[in-house]
Amino acid sequence: MASSSVASGPVSSFSGKGEIVRHSIGSPLIVPAARCRRDVSKRIMAVVAPTTARSPSATGTVKHALTMTEKILARASERQQLSPGENVWVNVDVLMTHDICGPGTIGIFKKEFGENAKVWDREKIVIIPDHYIFTTDERANRNVDILRDFCNEQNIKYFYDIKDRGDFRVNPDYKGVCHVALAQEGHCRPGEVLLGTDSHTCNAGAFGQFATGIGNTDAGFVMGTGKVLLKVPSTLRFVLDGEMPDFLLAKDLILQIIGEITVSGATYRSMEFVGSTVESLSMEERMTLCNMVVEAGGKNGMVPADQTTFKYLEGKTSLTYEPVHSDGHARFLKEYRIDVSKLEPLVAKPHSPDNRATARECKDVKIDRVYIGSCTGGKTEDFLAAAKVFVASGAKVKVPTFLVPATQKVWMDLYTLPVPGSGGKTCSQIFEEAGCDTPASPSCGACLGGPQDTYGRMNEARVCVSTTNRNFPGRMGHKEGQIYLASPFTAAASALTGFVTDPREFLR
C-alpha cells in the first residue's frame, strides 16, 4: 500500500487556542504500515482492506499521484489520470432523493426524457421520504404520494415508504433521515460515487465514498442517464492527532475546523480527514465529521476506509467495493494539523456555523429549549452521549428538551440498548427520569423548520441549543430564533442548567 505524504506547500497547525501556526513542508511525510505505532505529528492513516473487498489500488498507470477524491472520480470517469479543475463525465453508483426534492427531480426527468421514459437503473436509485412526514400539511403529504406513484411506475427497488403516519412503527419500509438510512441500509460503500438532492449527502464520505449534494436538474439528468458532469475539486487535508478527551465529540472537531477556515474556507474543495484521532472514531462519529463539510463550503468530505468501516458494512451490503487511499506525494491545496487533546467543548453562536466560541464563554446565555436530533446529531451514539450526561448529573432538565431519533433503528436503540454506567437503564428510561420529552417519530423534524405543526419547530423567537447542522435565521422555524449548534454532550448539559453549559461540569 502506498504511503501518504504532501507536496511542498503551506501547512497550518491549530494550537487549540484559535491560533493558526504556519510553516512550510520541506520533505515528504513517511507513513509506516497500518498497525505500527508512530510519531503523532507524522501519523497519516493507512489501512488494509478486508477479504470482502478488493485491495485498494490506483486506477491504472498514472503520471502523477492522486488524492482519494481524484482516484474515485478518475475511476468513475474511466480516466487513468485527471487534475483539479477538470470537468469530467462521471458514472454514478447511487442517486438518492427525498420528499423535498424528489417531486421536482421527477418532474425534470419526465419533461426531458419523456412521460414514459424509464430510469437508467432502478436498483441504483434510492428514494427516502424523511423531511416533512409527520404533519397534516396536505402539500407535504402530496410530495410523498408523488414519490410513491413514481416508484410504483418505475419499480424502484429501494423506496422506503411510509403510508401510516399515525404510527411509524407499522411501516416496515420506513426508515427516517436519508443520510443515516443510507448508511444503515448499506448504500454507503468505499470507492463509489453517491449523489443526493440534499446538501448533507456529504455525510457518506465517512465511508471513503465520494458523496455530494446536487440540484434537481442534475438529479433529473442522472435519473435518466446515470451520469453527471463534475468539476474535479482540489483537496484540503486535515490531520487530527492526539487522544480525544472524554468530554469531546466529533461535533466539536468539525466546529473547530469550520471556525478556523470559515463557512467559505473550503468552497468547492474536498476535505480529507486523517490522523490518529480520526482513526479512533466510530463510523457514526466519522459521519458527523463529514456531514458538516458543506457548512465550510466543501464539495465533499472523505475519511479513508479501514477496519472500522469494513466491520460496520458487514451484513449491510453484498456488493463488492474497492477502497482507495491518497497516493504518496498526492498534492493537497493545504494541510491543517490539529492537536485534539488541547480542544475544548465548542458551540457555534447565531447565526453562522463558523461563529465559534467555547461553551464556557457562553455560560451566561440563557436558553429556552434543547433539540437533540437530525442527520448530524440524531444517531444512536448521539443519544447515548446525551444520556451519559444525564446519568452523571442525576438531575432533571430545566428547559423543554426535544428528542428526535434519525431512523427507526435509532428509535429502537433508545428503548433497548443499555447506557454504559447506568446500571442497565436504556436511553428512554434515562430521558424520562430527566424530564425530557418522549422520543418523537424518526424524521428530520424541526432541523429544516417545516410546516407549523412540525414537532419541535421554533414557532416563536426562542433560544435553542441544538445538535443540528445550521443556525441561519429561520432555519428551525422563526426568523428571529437563535440557535447555538453544539455536541450532544453540550446540549444535554445545557438542558440541565437552562444556560449554554460546558459538559465538563457533569463529566469530570
N, C-alpha and C positions, 0 to 999 in steps of 0.2 A: 504494500500500500504506500502511496506517495506521502511524503512528509508535507507539512504545511509551512509556508513562510510568506513573507510580504516583500514586495519590491520596494526599493528605496523610495521614501516619501515621508510626508508629515505624520507624526504619531501624537495622539493626545492621551494623557493619563488623567483619570479622575482622582482627586485627592480625597474625596469623601466629604469635603467641606465646600463644595460648589466651585472649586478651583479647577482649571484645566492646565496641566503641565505639558508643554510641547517639547518634543525633541525629534531628531531625525534618526532613521534606521540606517546603520552602516553595513550591516551584514544580515543574512537570512536567519530566521528563527528555525532551528532544527527541532523536529518533532520525533521523539522516540516512539517505540511501539506502544500500543494501547495500554496495557495494564501496568506499565512501568511507572515508578514514582519519578517525578521530575521537578525541576525548579519551578516554583509557582509563576514567576514572572515570564517564563517562556512556554507555558503549557498551552498547547492548542489541541483540540480534540482529534483523536484518530481512533477508529473502531474496526472491528472485524465483523463481516456480515454473517448472518446465521445460515444454517443449512437450507432454510426455506427460501433464501434469496440468492440471486446471482451475485458474484463478487463485484464490489464497486469497481468501475472502470471508466476510462475516458471513452469518448465517442469516436473511436478510430484514431488514426495518426494525426496529431495536432502540431501546428507550428509554434504555438505558444500556450503557456499554462492557462487553465480556465478556473474560474470560481464555480461554486456549486450551481448557482443560478445560470451561469453561462453554459455549463455542461448540460443541464436539463433542457435548456432552450435549443442548444445545438442538436441534441438527440431528437427533440420533438420537431425540429425543422429539417431533419435529415441532412444536417451540415456537419462537416468534420471540424470546423472552427468558425467562430464568429467573435465580434468585438462589441463592447458597449456602444450604444448609439445606432447600431444597425437595425433596420426594420426587417423582420423575418416572418414568414408564414409558419405558424405553429400548429401541429396536430394536438388536439385537446383530448385528454384522457377522461375527464369528468366535467360536466356542466351542471351547476346547481342553481336553482331559482326557488323563490318562495312566494307567499301570498301578496307581498307588497309589489314586487317587480314582475312576477310571473305573468299576470294578465297582459301587461304591456309587451313583454318579450314574446308571448304567444301571438299577440296582435301583429307585431312586426314580422314574425315568421310567416304567418298566413298571408300577409299583404305582399311580401317579397317573393315567397316561394309558391303561393297558391293555396286556396282553401282546402284542397285535397292532398296537399304535399305531406310526405312522411318525414319524420325527423331522421337525422343521419344515423343514429344508433339508439334504439330505445333502452338499451342496458347501460348507456353511459350518461344518461340524463337523470338527475336526482331532483325531485320536487318535494319541498318540505314546507307545509303551512306552519307558521310559528309566531308571526308578529302580532296581528290583531285577530286573535282567535276567540277569547272568552269575553265577548262583547255582544250587545244587542244591536249594534250598528249594522244596518242592512247592507250598506255598501261594502263594509269589511267582510261580512258573511258571503256576499256575492263573489268576492275575489276567490274565496276557497271553492265555490261552486264552479267557477271558470277553470280552475286548476283541475278539478275532478273530471269535468267534461272532456278536457283536453287529454288527460291521462288515460281515460277510457277509450277515447278515439284512437290514440297512438299506441295503446297497450304498453305504457311506460312501466318498466319493471319496478323502479324504486320511487313509489309515490307513498308518502307517509301521511295518509289521510286521517281526517277526523270528521265524523258525522254527528256524534252526540256530544255537544258542547256542555251539556249539563253535568256529565261525569266523564272526565278524560280517561278514566281507568277502563271504561267499557269499549275503548277504541284501541284494539291491539296494534294497529299500524301507526298510530300517532306517536310521535317522538317528542317534539318540542323544539328548542332553539337549534337552528340549522347547523351552526358551526360545531356544536358539541355532538349533535346527532351524526354528522358526517364522520366524526372520529369514532364514535361508539359503534357505528354500523359498518366500519371497515372501508370507507370510501377515501380515507387519507392514507396514501401509500408512497413510500420514499421513491424519489426519482421521477414522479409523474407530474403532469400539468393539470391542476384543478382550477377552474374559473367559476365564479359565482356572482350573481347580481346583488351583491352586498359587499360593502367596503371591508368588512371584517372577515372576509373569506381568507385573508392572510393568516388567520388562526391556524390553518392546516400546515403552514410552513414548519410547525413544530415537528412534523414527521419527515423533514428533509424533502418536502414536496414544494414545487413552485406553485403557489396559490395566491391569487389576487382577485380583486373585485373588478367587474366590468359593467358597462351600462346595458340597457335593454336592447339597443340597436346591435351592439356587438354580440350580445347573447342570442338574439334572433338569428344572426348570421351563423353563429356556432351551431345553433339548433338544427340548421339546415345542412351545414357542410362539415362540421367537426373541426373547423379551422378558424384561426383568428390571426390578424396581423398585429404583432407586438414589436415595440422597440426594446432592444436589449438594455437593461439597466446596468449601470456600474454598481459596485458593491462597497458598502461600508462594513468594516468588521469590528465587532465589539467583543473584546476578550475580558470575560468576567472570571476573576480568580479570587481565592480566599474562602475561608469557611463561612457558610451562611449563618448569621446569628439566628437564634431560635425565636426572635421577635420580628423577623423579616419574612416577606413572601415575594413571589415573582412580581406582584403588582408594584412593590416598592422599587424593584430593579428597573422596570420599564418607565416608571415615573421619574426616576433618577436620570435615565437616558434622555427622555423627552425634555426634561427640564434643562439638560445641558445643551442639546442640539436644537431645541425649539420645534414648534409644530411644522416648520418648513425645512428643518435641517436635513431631512432625508428625502426630499421631494424627488420622486421617480428614481429612487435608489433601492437596491436590495440591501437589507440589513441582516448580516450573518452573525449569529451568536455562538461563541465557542468559549472554552476555558473550563477549569476545574469546577467552578460553581454551576455552570450550565450542565455539565456532565452529571452533577449530583441531583439535578432537578427531576421530579417526576414528569410524566407526559402532560398531566393537567397543568402543572406549573409552567412547562415549556409553552403550552398553548396560550397561557396568559401573556407570556413574554412576546410571542409572535402576534397575538391578537391586536395589540395596540401599536404596531409599527405604522399603521396608516395614520395614527394620531401625530406622527412625526413627518407625515407626507410620504412615507415609504411605499414603494410599489409592492414589495413582498418582504417577508421575514423568513429566515432559514435557521434551523438547528440541525446539525449533522445527525443522521440516523445512527443509532448504536444499539447495544443490547437492551437498553430500556425501551427503545422504540419497538424492537422486534418482539419483545415479550408482550408489550401492550397489544400488538397486532395478532398474536396467537389466537386462533379461533374466530377472528373477526373477518378475515378475507382468505379466500383460496387462490387468489390471483398471484402470479409471480411478479415480484417487483425488483428493481435494480437500484440500490442506493448509490449516490455519488458523494464525493467529497472534494473540496477545493484542492487543486494541484499544488505541489510545492512551487514557490515563486509565482503563484497566481497574483495578479495585480489588483490591489484594493485602492479605492479612491482615498481612503483614510482609515486608520485604525485607532480605536479608542480602547484604553485599558482601565479597568475598574477594580479596585480592591474592595470587594463586597463586605469584608469584615469591618470596614470603617463606616458603613452606611447606617442611617437611622430610618425609622418609620416615616413615611412621607405622605403628603396629600397634594392634590392639585386644586388650588383655590379657584373660585369662579373668575372668569368664565372661559378658561382655556386649559387644556391638558398640560401645557408647559408652564403654567403659573404655579411652580413648585415651591413648597415650603415643608419644613419638618412638622410633624404632628404637634410636637411640643411648642412650636412657635405659634400655633393656632389654638392653644389651650383656653383662651378666653372667648372663643367663638361659640356662642350658644346655638344649639341646633333644635330643629322641630321634629325630625324623623331620621330613621336609618333605613336604607334599602340594600338588601343583600340578594343579588341575582344577576342575570344577563349571561351572555357568552363569555364575558371576561371574569365574572365573579359569582356565577351560579352553579359551579361544578361541585361534585361530591366533596373534594378536598377543601373547597372554599367554605362549605358549611361545617365541615369538621374543624376547620381553623377557628371559625366563629364560636362554635360550641366549646372549644378548648378555653377560650377567654371567659365564657360564662361559667364554666366549671371552676376555673381558677378563682373567680370573684365570689361565687355563691350568692350574688345579689340579683336584683331584678332591674330590668331596663327602665329608664326614666322618660323615654320618648317612644312613640309608636315605631315598631321595628317590623318591616315587611320582608318576608322571605319568599323568593320566587325561584324554585328549582329550575334548572335549564331543561331537563328532559324527564321523561317518565322514569328512567333508570335512576336518575339522581333523586327523584321524589321517593322512590322505593328505598334507596340507600338511607335516606333520612329516618326511615321508620324501622330499619333492620340492622344497620351497622353500629356496633358499639363504639363509643367515643373513647379513645385511649385515656386512661386515668380517671374515668368517670364511674368506675365500679360496674360497668356493663350497661350503662344507660345509652340510649340512642340519641341522635341529634334532636329528634322530635320531642322526646321527653325533656331534654335539657332546655330546649327553646320554650316549651310550655311552662316549665318551672321558672324561667327567667322573665316570663310575661310577654314574650314575643307573639306576633300574630301567628295563626296556624299556617304552615306552608301552603302556598297557593298552587293553583294548577300550573303545570310547566308551560312556559312560553317566554317570549321576550318581555312580556309585561310592560312596565312603565319606562323601560330604558329608552324607548323612542317616543314616549309621550302617549300617542294613540288616542282612540276615542275617549270621550269624557268618562265613560264607565270602566275604563281600564283599571285593574287592581293596582293600587299603589301610585297612581298618577298624581302629579302635583297640580291640582286644580286651583290652588291658591298660592300666593307668594310665600314660600316656605324655605327654610334652610335644611338641606339634606346631606348627610354623609352617605355616599353610595359606592358600591363595588363595580359600578358600570364603567364605561369607557369614555364618555364625553360629557362635558359640562357646559356646553354652549347655552346661551339664553333660549329658553323654550324647549330644550332637549327632552326634559321629562314632563313637559306639560306647560306650566305657567311661564310666561316670558320673563317674569321678574323673580322666578325661583332661583335660589343659589345652591349649587351642587359642589360638594367637596368630594373629589374622587379619592378613594382610599382602598387599602387592602381589607380583606375580611377581618383580620386581627384588629385593625384600627377602627373599622366600622362597628364591631362588637363592643370594643372598649368605649367608643363614643356613645353607643346606646345606653351603656350603664351609667354614664355621668351626665348626659344631656349637653355635653360640650365636645368639641373635637378633642380627642384624647389619645395620647401616646399609649400603645398597648403594653409597654413595659411597666406601666402602673399595676398591671394584673399578671404579667408573665415573668416576673422576676423569680 
